[in-house]
Amino acid sequence: MGGIQVEPTGVLILDKDSGMTSHDCVFKLRKLFQTKKVGHTGTLDPEVTGVLPICLGRATKLSRFLTDEGKRYAAEITIGTATMTEDAYGEVVETREVGPEAFTAADIDRVLETLTGKIEQIPPYFSAVKVNGKKLYEYARKGQTVERPRRIVEIHRLVRTTDPIIEDGVCRFRIDVECGKGTFIRTLAVQIGERLGYPAHMSDLRRTRSGSFEETDAVTLRQLGEMETVEERMSHLIPLEDVIKRWPAMTIPANRERYIRNGGRLNDVSLEFELFTVYNEEGIPLALYRRLDGTTDATVEVMLTID
């Protein structure tokens, strides 16, 4: 008789290939790890490559929290052409030739500086942002217009990483972006163009970091597929305990452990952290808590009992 198969549990740092949706990746990983409990931590557009944390087993409870963490991207900006989708794959809707004297590298850098910090964005029509219960791309595909919600996002770092090259009437350069949740790099490209006085779009994008997960930690679907066993693939999972160690910790006395395991609310918590893990005196994680906005109280968001 064979041994009992252990359920794959942990976080996989996937290096997503171009041409695949996040759901495509989940579907393939379910087969590779022989489990149904697989979930991604926020979508990447099909053409975008790079870091996509995938949660397996009990770690799927962490998906929504990992989704909220900051991201880092390497992008190419093309000035002189705008597209319907704000990236390189949509129909061209506006062009304006960029001449050799149009603007300088210093002009670009000044624009990038003005877009650093908290800025306002209007989500692109070809996005999954919902308005009146429908995703914006559903309106766009039907040729319908709707008022799109404005949102405040935060750009922590925005720098040019290559010299601008002007040829064939367009200017191209690459940028490095560190940003908070909800930021559309496509829209940021359009905003850069607007401040330079030209139509623009994002012509290439790669996510290089998601939260604390770096591209150097990532593995491709091809690499996983070349491994012979599920156990070999499981060696690439970051254990649940290691993932939650990335968040601040609080230890509770033994007489409160049952209360925490049952989802009890913590009051008068003096921690300033929005999100933290509660451990028992043996160092076993019991629950993940989120502090209520504007208070020192905390309320349970998800239980993380480790047997």
C-alpha positions as CSV (number, residue, x, y, z in Angstrom):
1,M,0.0,0.0,0.0
2,G,1.2,3.5,-0.8
3,G,1.7,6.2,1.8
4,I,-0.8,9.0,2.5
5,Q,-0.3,11.8,0.0
6,V,0.4,15.1,1.8
7,E,-1.6,18.0,0.5
8,P,0.6,20.6,-1.1
9,T,0.5,23.7,1.1
10,G,2.5,26.9,0.7
11,V,3.1,29.8,-1.7
12,L,4.7,29.2,-5.1
13,I,6.5,32.2,-6.7
14,L,5.6,31.7,-10.3
15,D,7.4,33.4,-13.2
16,K,4.4,33.8,-15.5
17,D,4.9,33.5,-19.2
18,S,3.5,35.9,-21.8
19,G,0.3,34.8,-23.5
20,M,-1.2,33.1,-20.4
21,T,-3.9,34.4,-18.0
22,S,-3.6,34.0,-14.3
23,H,-6.4,31.5,-14.5
24,D,-4.5,29.5,-17.1
25,C,-1.6,29.3,-14.6
26,V,-3.9,28.1,-11.8
27,F,-5.4,25.4,-14.1
28,K,-2.0,24.0,-15.0
29,L,-0.7,24.1,-11.5
30,R,-3.7,22.1,-10.3
31,K,-2.6,19.3,-12.6
32,L,1.1,19.6,-11.7
33,F,0.5,19.5,-8.0
34,Q,-2.6,17.2,-8.2
35,T,-4.8,19.4,-6.0
36,K,-7.8,21.6,-6.5
37,K,-6.8,24.1,-3.8
38,V,-4.9,26.6,-5.9
39,G,-5.4,30.3,-6.1
40,H,-3.6,33.3,-7.5
41,T,-3.0,36.6,-5.6
42,G,-4.3,39.0,-8.2
43,T,-4.3,38.8,-11.9
44,L,-1.6,39.7,-14.4
45,D,-2.7,40.6,-17.9
46,P,-2.0,37.8,-20.4
47,E,0.9,39.6,-22.1
48,V,2.6,40.6,-18.8
49,T,5.3,38.4,-17.5
50,G,6.9,38.0,-14.1
51,V,6.2,37.4,-10.4
52,L,2.8,35.9,-9.6
53,P,2.5,34.4,-6.2
54,I,0.3,31.3,-6.2
55,C,-1.3,29.9,-3.0
56,L,-1.8,26.2,-2.5
57,G,-3.7,24.2,0.2
58,R,-4.3,26.0,3.4
59,A,-2.2,28.9,2.1
60,T,-5.1,29.9,-0.2
61,K,-6.5,31.7,2.9
62,L,-3.7,34.2,2.5
63,S,-4.5,35.1,-1.1
64,R,-6.5,38.3,-0.4
65,F,-3.8,39.6,1.9
66,L,-1.0,39.0,-0.5
67,T,-3.0,40.7,-3.2
68,D,-3.0,43.9,-1.2
69,E,0.8,44.2,-1.0
70,G,2.9,46.5,-3.0
71,K,4.4,45.7,-6.4
72,R,7.4,46.5,-8.5
73,Y,7.5,46.6,-12.3
74,A,9.9,47.1,-15.2
75,A,8.1,48.7,-18.1
76,E,8.7,50.2,-21.5
77,I,6.9,53.5,-22.4
78,T,6.2,54.5,-26.0
79,I,5.5,58.2,-26.6
80,G,3.8,59.2,-29.8
81,T,1.1,56.6,-30.0
82,A,-2.0,55.9,-27.9
83,T,-4.1,52.7,-28.1
84,M,-7.6,51.7,-27.0
85,T,-6.2,49.3,-24.3
86,E,-3.3,51.6,-23.2
87,D,-0.9,48.8,-24.1
88,A,0.8,47.5,-27.3
89,Y,-2.1,45.1,-28.1
90,G,-4.9,47.5,-28.7
91,E,-6.1,49.5,-31.7
92,V,-4.2,52.7,-32.3
93,V,-6.5,55.6,-31.5
94,E,-4.2,58.6,-31.7
95,T,-0.7,59.4,-33.0
96,R,1.6,62.4,-32.9
97,E,5.1,62.3,-34.4
98,V,7.8,62.8,-31.9
99,G,10.7,64.9,-33.3
100,P,14.3,64.8,-32.1
101,E,13.8,68.2,-30.3
102,A,10.5,67.3,-28.7
103,F,11.8,66.8,-25.2
104,T,14.9,65.8,-23.3
105,A,15.7,63.1,-20.9
106,A,15.7,65.7,-18.1
107,D,12.1,66.6,-19.2
108,I,11.1,63.0,-18.8
109,D,12.7,62.8,-15.4
110,R,10.8,65.9,-14.2
111,V,7.5,64.4,-15.3
112,L,8.3,61.1,-13.5
113,E,9.0,63.1,-10.4
114,T,5.6,64.8,-10.6
115,L,3.9,61.4,-10.8
116,T,5.7,60.1,-7.7
117,G,3.6,59.9,-4.5
118,K,-0.2,59.8,-4.3
119,I,-1.7,60.4,-7.7
120,E,-5.2,60.1,-9.2
121,Q,-5.9,57.5,-11.9
122,I,-8.9,56.6,-14.0
123,P,-8.9,52.8,-14.6
124,P,-8.7,51.8,-18.3
125,Y,-11.8,50.6,-20.0
126,F,-10.1,47.3,-20.7
127,S,-9.8,46.3,-17.1
128,A,-11.6,44.1,-14.5
129,V,-12.6,47.1,-12.4
130,K,-16.4,46.8,-11.7
131,V,-19.0,49.5,-12.3
132,N,-22.6,48.8,-11.5
133,G,-21.8,45.1,-11.0
134,K,-20.1,44.7,-14.5
135,K,-16.4,44.8,-15.4
136,L,-15.2,47.7,-17.4
137,Y,-14.0,45.4,-20.2
138,E,-17.6,44.1,-20.6
139,Y,-18.8,47.6,-21.4
140,A,-15.8,48.2,-23.7
141,R,-16.4,45.1,-25.7
142,K,-20.0,46.2,-26.4
143,G,-18.9,49.7,-27.3
144,Q,-20.7,51.1,-24.3
145,T,-19.4,54.0,-22.2
146,V,-19.8,54.5,-18.5
147,E,-18.4,56.8,-15.9
148,R,-15.3,55.3,-14.6
149,P,-14.4,55.7,-10.9
150,R,-11.4,57.9,-10.1
151,R,-9.0,56.4,-7.6
152,I,-6.0,57.5,-5.6
153,V,-3.0,55.2,-5.9
154,E,0.5,55.6,-4.5
155,I,3.7,55.5,-6.6
156,H,6.6,54.9,-4.2
157,R,9.4,55.1,-6.7
158,L,9.4,56.0,-10.4
159,V,12.7,56.3,-12.3
160,R,13.9,56.0,-15.9
161,T,16.3,53.1,-16.5
162,T,17.3,53.6,-20.1
163,D,18.1,56.6,-22.4
164,P,15.1,57.7,-24.5
165,I,15.4,56.6,-28.1
166,I,13.5,58.6,-30.8
167,E,13.1,56.8,-34.1
168,D,10.2,56.4,-36.6
169,G,8.3,59.2,-35.0
170,V,8.1,57.6,-31.5
171,C,10.2,57.8,-28.3
172,R,10.8,54.7,-26.2
173,F,12.4,54.4,-22.8
174,R,12.1,52.0,-19.8
175,I,11.1,52.8,-16.2
176,D,11.3,51.1,-12.9
177,V,8.1,51.5,-10.7
178,E,7.4,50.6,-7.1
179,C,3.7,51.1,-6.3
180,G,0.9,50.3,-4.0
181,K,-2.2,48.2,-4.8
182,G,-4.6,49.2,-7.5
183,T,-2.0,51.0,-9.7
184,F,-2.4,50.6,-13.5
185,I,1.0,50.9,-15.1
186,R,-0.8,51.2,-18.5
187,T,-2.6,54.3,-17.2
188,L,0.7,55.6,-15.7
189,A,2.2,55.4,-19.2
190,V,-0.7,57.4,-20.6
191,Q,-0.2,60.0,-17.8
192,I,3.5,60.3,-18.6
193,G,2.7,61.0,-22.2
194,E,0.0,63.6,-21.3
195,R,2.5,65.5,-19.2
196,L,5.0,65.5,-22.1
197,G,2.2,66.7,-24.4
198,Y,1.9,63.5,-26.5
199,P,-0.2,60.3,-26.8
200,A,1.4,57.3,-25.2
201,H,1.0,53.7,-24.2
202,M,2.8,51.0,-22.3
203,S,4.6,48.8,-24.8
204,D,6.1,46.1,-22.4
205,L,5.6,45.1,-18.8
206,R,7.2,42.7,-16.4
207,R,6.4,42.4,-12.7
208,T,9.7,42.0,-10.8
209,R,8.4,41.9,-7.2
210,S,5.1,41.2,-5.5
211,G,5.1,42.1,-1.8
212,S,8.4,40.6,-0.5
213,F,8.5,38.0,-3.3
214,E,11.3,38.7,-5.8
215,E,11.7,37.4,-9.4
216,T,14.9,35.7,-8.2
217,D,12.7,33.3,-6.2
218,A,10.4,32.5,-9.1
219,V,10.1,29.3,-11.1
220,T,8.4,28.8,-14.5
221,L,5.7,26.4,-15.5
222,R,8.2,24.8,-17.9
223,Q,10.6,24.1,-15.1
224,L,7.9,22.6,-12.9
225,G,6.7,20.5,-15.8
226,E,10.2,19.0,-16.3
227,M,10.2,17.8,-12.7
228,E,9.3,14.1,-12.3
229,T,7.2,14.1,-9.1
230,V,4.8,16.3,-7.1
231,E,7.2,16.0,-4.2
232,E,10.0,17.6,-6.2
233,R,7.7,20.5,-7.2
234,M,6.6,20.9,-3.6
235,S,10.2,21.7,-2.7
236,H,9.6,25.1,-4.4
237,L,6.7,26.0,-2.1
238,I,7.4,28.5,0.6
239,P,5.9,27.0,3.8
240,L,2.9,28.7,5.3
241,E,4.7,29.4,8.5
242,D,7.5,31.2,6.6
243,V,5.1,33.3,4.7
244,I,3.3,34.7,7.7
245,K,6.6,35.4,9.4
246,R,6.9,38.3,7.0
247,W,4.1,40.1,9.0
248,P,4.4,41.6,12.5
249,A,3.8,39.2,15.4
250,M,2.0,39.2,18.7
251,T,2.1,36.5,21.3
252,I,-0.9,35.7,23.5
253,P,-0.9,33.7,26.9
254,A,-2.0,30.1,27.0
255,N,-5.3,31.0,28.7
256,R,-6.4,33.0,25.6
257,E,-5.4,30.5,23.0
258,R,-8.9,28.8,22.7
259,Y,-10.5,32.3,22.4
260,I,-8.2,33.2,19.5
261,R,-8.7,29.8,17.8
262,N,-12.5,30.4,17.9
263,G,-12.1,33.8,16.2
264,G,-12.4,36.0,19.2
265,R,-12.0,39.8,18.7
266,L,-9.0,41.5,20.2
267,N,-9.6,44.8,22.0
268,D,-7.2,47.6,23.1
269,V,-4.4,46.3,20.9
270,S,-1.6,48.8,21.0
271,L,0.2,47.5,17.9
272,E,0.3,50.1,15.1
273,F,0.4,47.4,12.4
274,E,-2.6,47.1,10.1
275,L,-2.0,43.4,9.7
276,F,-0.3,41.0,12.1
277,T,-0.2,37.3,13.2
278,V,-1.1,36.1,16.6
279,Y,1.1,33.2,18.0
280,N,0.7,31.1,21.1
281,E,3.6,30.8,23.7
282,E,5.0,27.8,21.7
283,G,5.4,30.0,18.6
284,I,2.5,28.3,16.7
285,P,0.6,30.8,14.5
286,L,-3.1,30.9,15.5
287,A,-4.7,33.6,13.4
288,L,-4.2,36.6,11.2
289,Y,-5.7,39.8,12.4
290,R,-6.4,43.1,10.7
291,R,-6.7,46.3,12.7
292,L,-9.9,48.3,12.2
293,D,-9.3,51.7,10.4
294,G,-8.9,54.5,12.8
295,T,-8.8,52.4,16.0
296,T,-6.5,50.3,18.0
297,D,-8.9,47.4,17.9
298,A,-8.4,44.3,15.7
299,T,-10.8,41.9,14.1
300,V,-10.1,38.4,12.8
301,E,-9.9,38.2,9.0
302,V,-8.7,34.6,8.6
303,M,-7.7,31.7,10.9
304,L,-4.3,30.2,10.3
305,T,-4.3,27.2,12.6
306,I,-1.2,25.0,12.1
307,D,-1.4,21.4,13.2
